[in-house]
Amino acid sequence: MKLLHSTLLASAMLLSCTVMGSVAQAEPGRFMDMQMVVKAPVGYDQFCRDNVSACPKETYKPVVVKLDEARWNELIAINKEVNRRIHPMTDQDLFGQEEYWTYPVNGYGDCEEYVLEKQRVLIEAGWPKSALLITVAKDTQNSGHAVLTVRTDHGDMILDNQIEAVLPWYSTPYRYIKRQSASSPVQWTGIADTRVTTVSSVSN
């Protein structure tokens, strides 16, 4: 667990540097602050129409994954493997439209394809569905971006195609908007991300 502990320690130090000088800003917790129910992204609705079996209308008891050494190493390995296997290409270039969610096509895709594939691979590896949540954010250019949030006993961890490392949510340079509910894959919940600044020192 040395790698996990060092990652969390470095993230905590990075966070403390980020929030220093902003007295009124409360330090974010290990878990995102989830708010009211919101609409799912249009692209996700389209994905569910095209992939009905991937979006079951079911509910389940939310769980968090105990992040032991084996799980941590598996998370890193799967994130790295999918990032290496898929080559970035925009929906416009792939499908001739601005927004289209699907699984990777011939090894290509944008951020949503990376996320959907990571979620699928982790579920096939035995990770609980309620701990693997598609999440929508704004990146450092204020553009829409999708990542996978993994709910663990060490907090919400982020799997991303722009940043190689698996990091706690508060150590990524994004402003989080909404994500899948931990109780149902077809429900979405807004995120109260009230951080004043982002962790701009993390390279993309």
Contacts in CASP RR format, 6 or more apart in sequence:
PFRMAT RR
TARGET T0000
AUTHOR 0000-0000-0000
METHOD contacts of the structure
MODEL  1
MKLLHSTLLASAMLLSCTVMGSVAQAEPGRFMDMQMVVKAPVGYDQFCRD
NVSACPKETYKPVVVKLDEARWNELIAINKEVNRRIHPMTDQDLFGQEEY
WTYPVNGYGDCEEYVLEKQRVLIEAGWPKSALLITVAKDTQNSGHAVLTV
RTDHGDMILDNQIEAVLPWYSTPYRYIKRQSASSPVQWTGIADTRVTTVS
SVSN
1 68 0 8 1.000
1 69 0 8 1.000
1 72 0 8 1.000
3 72 0 8 1.000
3 73 0 8 1.000
3 76 0 8 1.000
4 67 0 8 1.000
4 69 0 8 1.000
4 72 0 8 1.000
4 154 0 8 1.000
7 165 0 8 1.000
7 166 0 8 1.000
7 167 0 8 1.000
8 154 0 8 1.000
8 168 0 8 1.000
11 167 0 8 1.000
11 168 0 8 1.000
11 170 0 8 1.000
11 171 0 8 1.000
14 171 0 8 1.000
14 199 0 8 1.000
14 201 0 8 1.000
14 202 0 8 1.000
15 27 0 8 1.000
15 28 0 8 1.000
15 170 0 8 1.000
15 171 0 8 1.000
15 199 0 8 1.000
16 27 0 8 1.000
18 195 0 8 1.000
18 197 0 8 1.000
18 198 0 8 1.000
18 199 0 8 1.000
19 25 0 8 1.000
19 27 0 8 1.000
19 195 0 8 1.000
19 196 0 8 1.000
19 197 0 8 1.000
22 196 0 8 1.000
22 197 0 8 1.000
25 194 0 8 1.000
25 195 0 8 1.000
25 196 0 8 1.000
26 194 0 8 1.000
28 169 0 8 1.000
28 170 0 8 1.000
28 193 0 8 1.000
28 194 0 8 1.000
28 195 0 8 1.000
29 170 0 8 1.000
30 154 0 8 1.000
30 155 0 8 1.000
30 156 0 8 1.000
30 168 0 8 1.000
30 170 0 8 1.000
31 151 0 8 1.000
31 155 0 8 1.000
31 156 0 8 1.000
32 149 0 8 1.000
32 156 0 8 1.000
32 169 0 8 1.000
32 176 0 8 1.000
32 179 0 8 1.000
32 191 0 8 1.000
32 192 0 8 1.000
32 193 0 8 1.000
33 191 0 8 1.000
33 192 0 8 1.000
33 193 0 8 1.000
33 194 0 8 1.000
34 179 0 8 1.000
34 189 0 8 1.000
34 190 0 8 1.000
34 191 0 8 1.000
34 192 0 8 1.000
35 189 0 8 1.000
35 190 0 8 1.000
35 191 0 8 1.000
35 192 0 8 1.000
36 189 0 8 1.000
36 190 0 8 1.000
37 181 0 8 1.000
37 187 0 8 1.000
37 188 0 8 1.000
37 189 0 8 1.000
37 190 0 8 1.000
38 178 0 8 1.000
38 188 0 8 1.000
38 189 0 8 1.000
38 190 0 8 1.000
39 188 0 8 1.000
40 186 0 8 1.000
40 187 0 8 1.000
40 188 0 8 1.000
41 101 0 8 1.000
41 136 0 8 1.000
41 178 0 8 1.000
41 188 0 8 1.000
42 99 0 8 1.000
43 99 0 8 1.000
43 100 0 8 1.000
43 101 0 8 1.000
43 112 0 8 1.000
44 101 0 8 1.000
44 134 0 8 1.000
44 188 0 8 1.000
46 100 0 8 1.000
46 101 0 8 1.000
47 54 0 8 1.000
47 55 0 8 1.000
47 101 0 8 1.000
47 102 0 8 1.000
47 112 0 8 1.000
47 116 0 8 1.000
48 54 0 8 1.000
48 55 0 8 1.000
48 186 0 8 1.000
50 102 0 8 1.000
51 102 0 8 1.000
51 103 0 8 1.000
54 116 0 8 1.000
54 120 0 8 1.000
55 185 0 8 1.000
55 186 0 8 1.000
56 185 0 8 1.000
56 186 0 8 1.000
57 184 0 8 1.000
57 186 0 8 1.000
58 184 0 8 1.000
58 185 0 8 1.000
59 183 0 8 1.000
59 184 0 8 1.000
60 129 0 8 1.000
60 130 0 8 1.000
60 183 0 8 1.000
60 184 0 8 1.000
61 130 0 8 1.000
61 183 0 8 1.000
62 130 0 8 1.000
62 131 0 8 1.000
62 151 0 8 1.000
62 182 0 8 1.000
62 183 0 8 1.000
63 128 0 8 1.000
63 130 0 8 1.000
63 131 0 8 1.000
63 151 0 8 1.000
64 131 0 8 1.000
64 151 0 8 1.000
64 152 0 8 1.000
64 153 0 8 1.000
64 155 0 8 1.000
65 71 0 8 1.000
65 127 0 8 1.000
65 128 0 8 1.000
65 131 0 8 1.000
65 150 0 8 1.000
65 151 0 8 1.000
65 152 0 8 1.000
65 153 0 8 1.000
66 152 0 8 1.000
66 153 0 8 1.000
67 75 0 8 1.000
67 152 0 8 1.000
67 153 0 8 1.000
67 154 0 8 1.000
67 157 0 8 1.000
71 152 0 8 1.000
74 125 0 8 1.000
75 122 0 8 1.000
75 150 0 8 1.000
75 157 0 8 1.000
75 159 0 8 1.000
75 166 0 8 1.000
76 166 0 8 1.000
78 118 0 8 1.000
78 121 0 8 1.000
78 122 0 8 1.000
78 125 0 8 1.000
78 159 0 8 1.000
79 118 0 8 1.000
79 159 0 8 1.000
79 160 0 8 1.000
79 164 0 8 1.000
79 166 0 8 1.000
80 164 0 8 1.000
81 121 0 8 1.000
82 114 0 8 1.000
82 117 0 8 1.000
82 118 0 8 1.000
82 121 0 8 1.000
82 161 0 8 1.000
83 114 0 8 1.000
83 161 0 8 1.000
83 164 0 8 1.000
85 104 0 8 1.000
85 107 0 8 1.000
85 117 0 8 1.000
86 104 0 8 1.000
86 107 0 8 1.000
86 108 0 8 1.000
86 109 0 8 1.000
86 113 0 8 1.000
86 114 0 8 1.000
86 117 0 8 1.000
86 161 0 8 1.000
87 107 0 8 1.000
87 108 0 8 1.000
87 109 0 8 1.000
88 108 0 8 1.000
88 109 0 8 1.000
88 110 0 8 1.000
88 161 0 8 1.000
89 108 0 8 1.000
89 109 0 8 1.000
89 110 0 8 1.000
90 110 0 8 1.000
91 97 0 8 1.000
91 98 0 8 1.000
91 99 0 8 1.000
91 100 0 8 1.000
91 109 0 8 1.000
91 110 0 8 1.000
92 98 0 8 1.000
94 100 0 8 1.000
94 105 0 8 1.000
94 108 0 8 1.000
94 109 0 8 1.000
94 110 0 8 1.000
101 112 0 8 1.000
101 113 0 8 1.000
101 116 0 8 1.000
102 112 0 8 1.000
102 113 0 8 1.000
102 116 0 8 1.000
103 113 0 8 1.000
103 116 0 8 1.000
103 117 0 8 1.000
103 120 0 8 1.000
104 113 0 8 1.000
104 114 0 8 1.000
104 117 0 8 1.000
105 113 0 8 1.000
111 145 0 8 1.000
111 146 0 8 1.000
111 147 0 8 1.000
111 161 0 8 1.000
111 162 0 8 1.000
112 134 0 8 1.000
112 146 0 8 1.000
114 146 0 8 1.000
114 161 0 8 1.000
115 134 0 8 1.000
115 135 0 8 1.000
115 146 0 8 1.000
115 147 0 8 1.000
115 148 0 8 1.000
115 159 0 8 1.000
115 161 0 8 1.000
116 134 0 8 1.000
118 132 0 8 1.000
118 148 0 8 1.000
118 159 0 8 1.000
119 132 0 8 1.000
119 134 0 8 1.000
119 148 0 8 1.000
122 132 0 8 1.000
122 148 0 8 1.000
122 150 0 8 1.000
123 129 0 8 1.000
123 132 0 8 1.000
127 150 0 8 1.000
129 185 0 8 1.000
130 151 0 8 1.000
130 182 0 8 1.000
130 183 0 8 1.000
131 150 0 8 1.000
131 151 0 8 1.000
131 152 0 8 1.000
131 182 0 8 1.000
132 148 0 8 1.000
132 149 0 8 1.000
132 150 0 8 1.000
132 151 0 8 1.000
133 148 0 8 1.000
133 149 0 8 1.000
133 150 0 8 1.000
133 151 0 8 1.000
133 179 0 8 1.000
133 180 0 8 1.000
133 181 0 8 1.000
133 182 0 8 1.000
134 146 0 8 1.000
134 148 0 8 1.000
134 149 0 8 1.000
134 179 0 8 1.000
134 180 0 8 1.000
135 146 0 8 1.000
135 147 0 8 1.000
135 148 0 8 1.000
135 149 0 8 1.000
135 158 0 8 1.000
135 176 0 8 1.000
135 178 0 8 1.000
135 179 0 8 1.000
135 180 0 8 1.000
135 191 0 8 1.000
136 144 0 8 1.000
136 145 0 8 1.000
136 146 0 8 1.000
136 176 0 8 1.000
136 177 0 8 1.000
136 178 0 8 1.000
136 179 0 8 1.000
137 144 0 8 1.000
137 145 0 8 1.000
137 146 0 8 1.000
137 147 0 8 1.000
137 174 0 8 1.000
137 175 0 8 1.000
137 176 0 8 1.000
137 177 0 8 1.000
138 144 0 8 1.000
138 145 0 8 1.000
138 174 0 8 1.000
138 175 0 8 1.000
138 177 0 8 1.000
139 145 0 8 1.000
139 162 0 8 1.000
139 173 0 8 1.000
139 174 0 8 1.000
139 204 0 8 1.000
140 173 0 8 1.000
140 174 0 8 1.000
140 198 0 8 1.000
140 200 0 8 1.000
140 204 0 8 1.000
145 162 0 8 1.000
145 174 0 8 1.000
147 158 0 8 1.000
147 159 0 8 1.000
147 160 0 8 1.000
147 161 0 8 1.000
147 172 0 8 1.000
147 174 0 8 1.000
148 158 0 8 1.000
148 159 0 8 1.000
148 160 0 8 1.000
149 156 0 8 1.000
149 157 0 8 1.000
149 158 0 8 1.000
149 159 0 8 1.000
149 169 0 8 1.000
149 179 0 8 1.000
150 156 0 8 1.000
150 157 0 8 1.000
150 158 0 8 1.000
150 159 0 8 1.000
150 166 0 8 1.000
151 182 0 8 1.000
154 168 0 8 1.000
155 168 0 8 1.000
155 169 0 8 1.000
156 168 0 8 1.000
156 169 0 8 1.000
157 166 0 8 1.000
157 167 0 8 1.000
157 168 0 8 1.000
157 169 0 8 1.000
158 166 0 8 1.000
158 167 0 8 1.000
158 168 0 8 1.000
158 169 0 8 1.000
158 172 0 8 1.000
159 166 0 8 1.000
160 167 0 8 1.000
160 172 0 8 1.000
162 204 0 8 1.000
163 172 0 8 1.000
163 202 0 8 1.000
163 203 0 8 1.000
163 204 0 8 1.000
167 202 0 8 1.000
169 176 0 8 1.000
170 195 0 8 1.000
170 199 0 8 1.000
171 199 0 8 1.000
171 202 0 8 1.000
172 198 0 8 1.000
172 199 0 8 1.000
172 202 0 8 1.000
173 198 0 8 1.000
173 199 0 8 1.000
173 200 0 8 1.000
173 202 0 8 1.000
173 204 0 8 1.000
174 198 0 8 1.000
175 193 0 8 1.000
175 195 0 8 1.000
175 198 0 8 1.000
176 191 0 8 1.000
176 193 0 8 1.000
177 190 0 8 1.000
177 191 0 8 1.000
177 193 0 8 1.000
178 188 0 8 1.000
178 189 0 8 1.000
178 190 0 8 1.000
178 191 0 8 1.000
179 188 0 8 1.000
179 189 0 8 1.000
179 190 0 8 1.000
179 191 0 8 1.000
180 187 0 8 1.000
180 188 0 8 1.000
180 189 0 8 1.000
181 187 0 8 1.000
181 188 0 8 1.000
181 189 0 8 1.000
END
